[in-house]
Structures are given as structure tokens and as C-alpha cells.
Amino acid sequence: MSRAEEFAKLRPLLSAIAYRITGDARAARYTVQACRLRWMAAPARHAPAEEHLAAEVARIAVRALQAARGEPVEPLLAAGLADPDRPAGLADVLSLSALLVLERLSPLERAVFVLREAFGCSDAQIASALGCSVPACRQLLASVAVISDGGHEPLPWPTCVAGAENVAALVAAIIPPLAGVGVTVRWCRVGSRPGWVLRDRGGAILHTLLADVRDGRIHRLHLVVHPGTAGHDGPEEARTFPRGAGRTR
């Protein structure tokens, strides 16, 4: 496969990343084109192409966003993205793009975005969590999709966020808006690990977050789904998952 063919195959993904970071369709197109020019002019191929191009388009998009804002971008770049000489995986790029999308959303939109994109909740589950009708929920989902995807191919939510700064930024971005719509968040032990269990206003479990703690700080956060937990009304202690029962999304 030629370089041009490799890039064409990955263009939908790169366009989605660029749009999520810049929030502007024209800036995203320029970003992807600049990435293509660098890819075609590079003296040697980089493997795997998907990870290299995702990191490259993210770096270009972030610089464009910084120039447009006239100030450094917050939150900090995910590990590996700030330094072009260090490898960056697709997970790093997804974490960065998700955090930057959250910055552009209102508290209610953040709650809807997290419930759908991060937790994979259905329309009915989101409506129940928000305390609104399903049609009203769908209108919110449509408006958030325009902001986050802009008609491009939707990006998957990262299943793991690494780095203490990025974990702190994620928790600060998602917990207050979820609490604002009636989602309860309880810190507890999930199996043998610390984490949070999130429930809707009816008590049904929406999701679980598992934390890896090092030197007293959370340095990695995992989004975990436990099969068959939705709608369970038992006490929290009985809801603590046995070791290895959950699966990472």
C-alpha cells in the first residue's frame, strides 16, 4: 500500500480527531492537509501508520488551537503528544480530544456527552438520568453530536486515561455536571481496587471508574462496565464487584 493510500484510508479518523480538537470544520481540513503534506514528505515511513498519523494530526491541531486562542491549551497534552520525538499511542490522542471536547460543552451537554460516549448509555437511560423525556433527550444528543463530531466519524471514548494531570482534568470535567443532573458518585472499593460507582437518580448503576494509585496520587483511570448491573437496587456493599468480574471497555 502506498503512502497516499494509507493516508486516504485513515483520513476519516484523522478528520474526526482534528475536528474534535479544533472545533472548526475549516481548521480541521487545513490540519488534515498539513498532516498529509508532512506524511508524504517524510524521508522514512513510520509504523504503525495509524498511531503516528493520529499523534501528528493532534499536534498540528493543538498548535492551531493555541494560535487561535492566543494562549496555552488546557488541559495539558496527554503523555507523548507534546514531544514529537516520543511515541504516542491512539489512546493518548483519544484522551486529549475527549478532554478538549468537554471544555467546549455546557454542564448539561457534558453530562449528556459522557453518558453516551463514555458510558454507552441508551437514550432511555440518559433520559432517566436527566429526568426528562426520551424525545427531549434525543434533541440534546443531536446538538451535542454536532459540537463533538461535526458530521465526522464519531471517535471512541478512551477506556483509560493516564497521567495524574489528565486524570484530575477528566474527573473535574465529568463529575460536577453528572452530579448536577442527579447522578450520584460514591467512592468505594471495587473488588480489590479503589474506584467510583455512578448511579442514576433511580439507583441504577451507570458505570464504574477504577483508579490506579501510586504515591498517594491517581495516575491512571479505567472506565469499566460490569455486566448485568443496571437496575440493581441492593446495598452498595453487595454491589462491590468481585475481583476480575468487570470488563474494561
C-alpha positions as semicolon CSV with decimal commas, in nm:
position;residue;x (nm);y (nm);z (nm)
1;M;0,000;0,000;0,000
2;S;0,140;0,341;-0,098
3;R;0,168;0,633;0,143
4;A;-0,118;0,811;-0,031
5;E;-0,338;0,505;0,001
6;E;-0,251;0,464;0,369
7;F;-0,341;0,826;0,435
8;A;-0,667;0,804;0,240
9;K;-0,769;0,502;0,444
10;L;-0,708;0,688;0,770
11;R;-0,845;1,027;0,661
12;P;-1,190;0,981;0,830
13;L;-1,024;0,909;1,163
14;L;-0,780;1,199;1,124
15;S;-1,060;1,437;1,026
16;A;-1,260;1,338;1,333
17;I;-0,959;1,394;1,560
18;A;-0,882;1,732;1,404
19;Y;-1,242;1,850;1,436
20;R;-1,276;1,737;1,795
21;I;-0,962;1,929;1,891
22;T;-1,017;2,249;1,691
23;G;-1,397;2,259;1,695
24;D;-1,392;2,416;1,350
25;A;-1,455;2,238;1,020
26;R;-1,224;2,460;0,812
27;A;-0,942;2,443;1,066
28;A;-0,984;2,065;1,073
29;R;-0,950;2,044;0,694
30;Y;-0,632;2,254;0,698
31;T;-0,495;2,042;0,981
32;V;-0,552;1,718;0,793
33;Q;-0,399;1,862;0,477
34;A;-0,090;1,980;0,668
35;C;-0,060;1,633;0,818
36;R;-0,082;1,477;0,471
37;L;0,193;1,702;0,338
38;R;0,424;1,603;0,625
39;W;0,339;1,236;0,577
40;M;0,416;1,244;0,206
41;A;0,741;1,439;0,254
42;A;0,878;1,229;0,543
43;P;1,206;1,058;0,449
44;A;1,102;0,730;0,610
45;R;0,778;0,551;0,687
46;H;0,653;0,534;1,044
47;A;0,485;0,222;1,176
48;P;0,215;0,177;1,275
49;A;0,078;0,447;1,047
50;E;-0,246;0,490;1,244
51;E;-0,073;0,583;1,570
52;H;0,186;0,805;1,402
53;L;-0,069;0,998;1,196
54;A;-0,315;1,031;1,485
55;A;-0,043;1,182;1,704
56;E;0,080;1,407;1,423
57;V;-0,264;1,544;1,336
58;A;-0,329;1,602;1,707
59;R;-0,007;1,803;1,745
60;I;-0,090;2,018;1,443
61;A;-0,448;2,070;1,563
62;V;-0,334;2,169;1,913
63;R;-0,089;2,423;1,773
64;A;-0,368;2,566;1,557
65;L;-0,595;2,586;1,860
66;Q;-0,323;2,756;2,064
67;A;-0,271;3,012;1,789
68;A;-0,644;3,080;1,763
69;R;-0,679;3,126;2,139
70;G;-0,357;3,315;2,182
71;E;-0,283;3,112;2,496
72;P;-0,170;2,765;2,603
73;V;-0,429;2,492;2,576
74;E;-0,569;2,339;2,893
75;P;-0,569;2,061;2,994
76;L;-0,206;1,966;2,936
77;L;-0,127;1,745;2,642
78;A;-0,152;1,375;2,707
79;A;0,173;1,189;2,760
80;G;0,387;1,174;2,448
81;L;0,196;1,431;2,242
82;A;0,395;1,734;2,344
83;D;0,723;1,581;2,233
84;P;0,731;1,470;1,867
85;D;1,033;1,252;1,938
86;R;0,838;1,040;2,187
87;P;0,589;0,780;2,064
88;A;0,223;0,849;2,130
89;G;-0,049;0,589;2,101
90;L;-0,401;0,634;1,973
91;A;-0,525;0,616;2,335
92;D;-0,329;0,933;2,418
93;V;-0,487;1,115;2,125
94;L;-0,838;0,999;2,217
95;S;-0,786;1,119;2,575
96;L;-0,671;1,460;2,460
97;S;-0,951;1,504;2,207
98;A;-1,217;1,396;2,459
99;L;-1,091;1,640;2,722
100;L;-1,084;1,926;2,472
101;V;-1,440;1,849;2,360
102;L;-1,554;1,864;2,722
103;E;-1,407;2,213;2,752
104;R;-1,643;2,338;2,479
105;L;-1,963;2,192;2,624
106;S;-2,204;2,339;2,877
107;P;-2,252;2,142;3,203
108;L;-2,572;1,978;3,073
109;E;-2,408;1,895;2,739
110;R;-2,109;1,748;2,923
111;A;-2,338;1,519;3,120
112;V;-2,513;1,402;2,802
113;F;-2,184;1,355;2,617
114;V;-2,028;1,150;2,898
115;L;-2,336;0,934;2,948
116;R;-2,349;0,847;2,577
117;E;-1,986;0,849;2,463
118;A;-1,806;0,735;2,778
119;F;-2,067;0,519;2,947
120;G;-2,251;0,392;2,639
121;C;-2,594;0,460;2,790
122;S;-2,909;0,421;2,580
123;D;-3,147;0,709;2,507
124;A;-3,385;0,578;2,774
125;Q;-3,106;0,550;3,033
126;I;-2,986;0,904;2,963
127;A;-3,341;1,039;2,981
128;S;-3,387;0,862;3,315
129;A;-3,059;1,004;3,448
130;L;-3,155;1,356;3,337
131;G;-3,516;1,327;3,449
132;C;-3,651;1,426;3,106
133;S;-3,850;1,264;2,826
134;V;-3,682;1,046;2,566
135;P;-3,767;1,290;2,280
136;A;-3,612;1,579;2,476
137;C;-3,307;1,363;2,545
138;R;-3,268;1,288;2,175
139;Q;-3,271;1,659;2,093
140;L;-2,987;1,711;2,341
141;L;-2,795;1,417;2,195
142;A;-2,829;1,563;1,844
143;S;-2,697;1,903;1,950
144;V;-2,403;1,752;2,137
145;A;-2,316;1,534;1,836
146;V;-2,287;1,845;1,619
147;I;-2,044;2,003;1,865
148;S;-1,835;1,693;1,928
149;D;-1,831;1,527;1,586
150;G;-1,942;1,791;1,339
151;G;-2,064;1,533;1,093
152;H;-1,738;1,339;1,102
153;E;-1,696;0,979;1,205
154;P;-1,751;0,958;1,583
155;L;-1,444;0,879;1,789
156;P;-1,450;0,614;2,061
157;W;-1,411;0,735;2,416
158;P;-1,077;0,633;2,571
159;T;-1,107;0,335;2,804
160;C;-0,810;0,452;3,009
161;V;-0,677;0,798;3,093
162;A;-0,313;0,813;3,202
163;G;-0,118;1,081;3,388
164;A;-0,216;1,246;3,715
165;E;-0,287;1,581;3,548
166;N;-0,509;1,427;3,281
167;V;-0,694;1,214;3,537
168;A;-0,758;1,523;3,751
169;A;-0,879;1,715;3,445
170;L;-1,115;1,434;3,348
171;V;-1,263;1,394;3,696
172;A;-1,309;1,772;3,728
173;A;-1,475;1,782;3,387
174;I;-1,724;1,498;3,424
175;I;-1,816;1,459;3,792
176;P;-1,974;1,804;3,862
177;P;-2,203;1,804;3,554
178;L;-2,311;1,445;3,623
179;A;-2,385;1,532;3,985
180;G;-2,575;1,835;3,857
181;V;-2,826;1,615;3,674
182;G;-2,880;1,384;3,969
183;V;-2,614;1,118;3,912
184;T;-2,469;1,003;4,242
185;V;-2,099;0,926;4,268
186;R;-1,970;0,708;4,550
187;W;-1,605;0,638;4,621
188;C;-1,561;0,276;4,727
189;R;-1,351;-0,030;4,670
190;V;-1,439;-0,216;4,352
191;G;-1,307;-0,566;4,408
192;S;-0,952;-0,512;4,529
193;R;-0,913;-0,163;4,381
194;P;-1,036;0,186;4,470
195;G;-1,285;0,350;4,239
196;W;-1,618;0,523;4,192
197;V;-1,962;0,376;4,126
198;L;-2,201;0,610;3,942
199;R;-2,579;0,566;3,970
200;D;-2,872;0,745;3,812
201;R;-3,144;0,911;4,018
202;G;-3,331;0,579;4,031
203;G;-3,033;0,394;4,180
204;A;-2,936;0,201;3,865
205;I;-2,562;0,170;3,809
206;L;-2,445;0,364;3,506
207;H;-2,073;0,299;3,518
208;T;-1,768;0,233;3,729
209;L;-1,430;0,405;3,732
210;L;-1,125;0,217;3,862
211;A;-0,819;0,402;3,985
212;D;-0,453;0,303;3,985
213;V;-0,289;0,486;4,278
214;R;0,082;0,550;4,309
215;D;0,248;0,756;4,584
216;G;-0,090;0,877;4,701
217;R;-0,197;1,006;4,358
218;I;-0,426;0,858;4,095
219;H;-0,207;0,814;3,789
220;R;-0,442;0,607;3,576
221;L;-0,822;0,586;3,548
222;H;-1,004;0,294;3,382
223;L;-1,365;0,301;3,260
224;V;-1,517;-0,033;3,347
225;V;-1,850;-0,195;3,264
226;H;-1,985;-0,470;3,485
227;P;-2,229;-0,699;3,300
228;G;-2,582;-0,715;3,433
229;T;-2,557;-0,442;3,695
230;A;-2,809;-0,191;3,556
231;G;-3,112;-0,154;3,772
232;H;-2,972;-0,338;4,073
233;D;-3,125;-0,193;4,390
234;G;-2,919;-0,373;4,652
235;P;-2,686;-0,206;4,903
236;E;-2,356;-0,065;4,783
237;E;-2,155;-0,324;4,973
238;A;-2,334;-0,603;4,786
239;R;-2,270;-0,421;4,462
240;T;-1,892;-0,422;4,506
241;F;-1,767;-0,632;4,218
242;P;-1,560;-0,945;4,281
243;R;-1,207;-0,944;4,151
244;G;-1,198;-0,982;3,774
245;A;-1,576;-0,963;3,738
246;G;-1,579;-0,640;3,539
247;R;-1,458;-0,592;3,187
248;T;-1,273;-0,288;3,062
249;R;-1,449;-0,103;2,785
